[in-house]
């Protein structure tokens, strides 16, 4: 049995990215064409690093002519996302298709239901003059306390207000916002079924295992090529695959709410470079004392981060469960 490597900030890095990427490309090709018996793939692209890597892998796996890249903006989307998605598709020889999701979401009353909940917290909120977002307050990160969510509104002059978000309003805002991911997945499957293609899912390891995805939304797909990769490793793949530098340099965002918001702010609480290392250490049973020395944290802080991982896995387990089939 090989001895476990000493914990370090480099331990997360893949040693042979070229070999691993080419192996993954072959696996995607085999799964699409032979295991699923589909003619090509559909990928939703947003100008983010995860979907960009998935598009590049797909184009190399089945050929760009057998890849349908779908941009699915809606009225809250960052305009930069579409421009980057177009640049990405052109880079890999794929012609993107734009499907504006605003009308579909309005039909579900996504915005109306969300704004009703926001107004119960901030009566002065007006979606015509304000932007909004929700996020996790940082006070529990190193204290072993459960996370608390806050609601932020920002008016046209940049004035910002924050309040602790009551449970009922939090649940309604999230439930309404989840129409976005579920509507997009419906659109991807329309194009997939119309062409006898497979849908490529874009979540990475943290999103899948910590539960940062919407069940039957971005969690629904036929193949998830990067679900085993830490974010740091996704970036390694991105550089090998020659993803446009603007996308590599872009801060990961949720692109869900009208106000700009990072994934760290909304869910993960830690920058991915730190989170990857803590997760690797926790997953591979490294001693908190060894991790603390490398990460410049106290032992208790490391234990708190580990406890947060365990809590997220436990509370989001239902997202990863298949439908329960009752015995007759």
N, C-alpha and C positions, 0 to 999 in steps of 0.2 A: 504494500500500500504506500502511495506517495505521501510524503509529509506535506502538510498544509503550508502554503507560502506565508511568510510574514505579511501582516496587513500593511498596505501602503497606498498612497494616492494614485499609483500607477496600476494597481492590481486589477482594476476594472477594464483596462485597455485590451482589445483583441490583438493577438500577436501576429496573425496572418489574415489581414482583412481581405486581400485579393482572393485567397483560396476560399474563405468562408462566403464571400459574396458570390463567387462563381458557383459554389455548391448550392447556395440558396436559389440562384437563378435557374439552375437545372431542376431543382425541386419544384419550383413554381411551374415551370414548363411541364413537368411530368404530371403534377397534380391537376393542372387545368386541362391539358389535352387528353390525358389517359385515365386518371382517377375520376375526374368529374365529367369527362367526355364533352367538354365545351370547346368552342372554336376560338375564343379569345377572352378578354377581360374588360371589365368596367372599373374605373377608379375615380373616386371623387377627389378633386384637387382644390386646395385652398391657399396655396402659397406658403404652407407650413412645412416644416422639415420632415415630418412623418409621412404625409401624403406624397411629398416629393420623392422620397426614397422609394416608396411603394410604386410610384409611376415609373421611375427609372428601372427598377427591378423587373417590372411587368413588360416594359418595352424591350428589354434585353432578353426576357424569357420567351415571349411569343411573337416578338416583332412589333414595331410601332403601328403597322397597318392593322393589327388585330387588337389594338388598345383603344377603348373609348374613354376619354378623359372628360369628366363632367364638372363644370364650375357651377356652384349652387348658391349664389349670393342672395341676400334678402336685405331689407331696408336698414337693419342694424349692422350689416357687415362693413368691415374696413375696406375702403376702395383699393388700398394697396394690395389686398389679397388677390383680387382679380388680375391686376397687372402682373404680379409675380407668377400666378398660375399660368397665364398666357406665355410668359417668358420660359417657364419650365417646359410646357408642352412643346413649344417650338424647338427647344434645345434637344428634345428626344424624338423629334419627328412625328409628333402626335397632334392632330388637329382637335382643339378643345371645343366642347359644346357648352353653351351657357344656358342654364335653366334658372330663371329668376323665381325664387320660392316665396316672394312676398305675398302674392295673391292667395296661394295655398295656405300659408300661415294665417293670413287674415280670415280665410274661410273657417279655420279651426278656432278662431278668436284667440289666437296665441297672444298677440299684443294686448288685446282688450282684457283678457283674464289676468295677465301679468300686471298691467297697469292698475287694475282694481286693487290688487294686493299692495302695490307700492303706495297708492294713495291712502290706504288705511294706516300706513306708517308715517308718510309725509303728505298731509292733505293738500299742500301747495304744489305738489308734483304735477307737471303738465308735460306729456311726452313731446309736445311741440316746442317747448322751451327748455326742457331738461333732458339729460342723459342719466342712465342708472346702471348700477352693477351691484352684485353681492360678492362677498369675500369672507375668508376666515380671519378672525382676529388672532394675532400672533401670540397672545398671552399664554396659551396652553402648550406651545411647542416644546419647551424644555422643562415643563412643570408637571408632566404626567396628568394634565387635566384634559377633558374632552374639548373639542373645538367649539367655538361660538361664532356664528355668522353675523355679519353686519350688512346693512343696506346703505349704499352711497348714492346720493343724487347730486348732479352738477348742472348749474344753470348756464345760460348762454354767455354769461360774463365770467364764468370759471369759478363761481362761488360753490363750495362743496359742503355738504352736510352728511353726517354719518349717524346712524342709530343702530343699536342692537336689534337684530331681526327676530321678532316673535316666531314661534314654531309654525303656527298656521299660515302666516304670510310667507315664510320661507318655503314651505311645502307647495303652496300655490304658485309662487314665482318659478320654482324649479319645474313643477309639473307642466306649467304653460310653456316654459322655455324648451322643454324636452320635445315639444312638437317639432322643433327645428331639426334635431337629429333624426327623428323618426320620419319626417317628411322627406328629408334628403335620402334616407335609405330606401324609401318607396320609389323615389325617382331613379336611383341607381338600379334597382331591380326591374323597373320598367325597361330601361335600356338593355339590361342583361337578358331579360326574357325575350325581348323583341329581336335580339341578335343571336340567341343561343350562346351567350357568354356567361362567365362567372364573375361574381362581385369580389373585389379585393378589399379587405378591411385594413384600416391604417393604424389602429391602436398599437402602442409599444408596450413593453413589459409592465411598466408602472401603471399605465392606464388600465390594463387588463387585471392585474393582480391587486391593485389598490382600489379598483372600482370607479375609475374616472372615465366612465362611458355610460351611455344610455342604453338600457336593455331594449332590444329590438329597434335600436337606432344605430349609432355608430358601432355598437356591439354586435350588429347583425352582418354577417358576410359569409362567403364560401371559403375564403382563404385569408389568413392573417399572417403575412410574411415576416413581420417584425415584432410579433407578440412576445418573442423570447429575448428581445434585445433591450438592454438598458439604454437610456437616452444618450449617454456618452457614446455608446457603440453605434447608435443610429447616426450620430454625427460622423463617426469614423467611416461608415458606409457612404454617407453623403459626399465626403471628400473623395473617396475612391471612385464613386460613380460620377463625379464631376457635376454635382448639383450647383446651380448658379450661386455665386458667393453672397448675393443679396439675401437669398433664402437662408443660407447657413448663418449669416450674421443677424438675422431677424430674431427678436425675442419671442419665444413661444407664447401664444395667447389662446384664450378659449374662443374668441370671436363670437361670443354668444349674446352679450349685452351691448346696449348702445354706447356705453362708456368703455374706453379701452381698459383691458384687464389681462394680466398675465396669468398663466396656469399656476404659478407659484402662489399668487395672491388669492386665487379662487379655491384651490384645493390642496396642492402639495405642500405649501408652507416653506419649503426649502428650495434653493436653486438646484437645478438638476445635477450639477457637478458634485454637490455635497450629498444630495439625496441618493444618487447612485451608489456612492461609497458606503453610506450608512446602510442602505438596503442590502448591498453585497455582504457587508459584515454581519448583518442580522441573519440573512439567509444561509450563510455559511458558518454560523455559530462561532464567530470570533469573540474573544473575551472583551467585554466593554472597556476594561482597563487598557488593553492594547489599542483599541479603536480611539479612545479618548486622547491618548498620547499623540496619535497621528493627526487627529482632527482638531486638536487644540480645544477640546471640550472637557468638562468634568465627567466622571464616571456616571453620576446621576443624570446628567444631561443626555448622555448616550443611551442610558436605560430608558429615559423618557421617549426618545425618538424611536427606539425599538418597540416600546409599548404602543406608540402611535401607529406603527405599521400593523401590529397585531390587531389593534382596534379596528383599523380600516378594513383589513381582510375579513374580520368577523362580521362587521356591520354591512359589508357589501357582498357577502357570500351569495345571497339570493340572486344577484345580478348574473353570476356565473353558472347558476344551476339551470339544467334543462327543465322543461315542463315536467311536473310530477304526474306520473301516470298511475292511477289507482288500480289495484288488482280487482278483477271482477269477482 
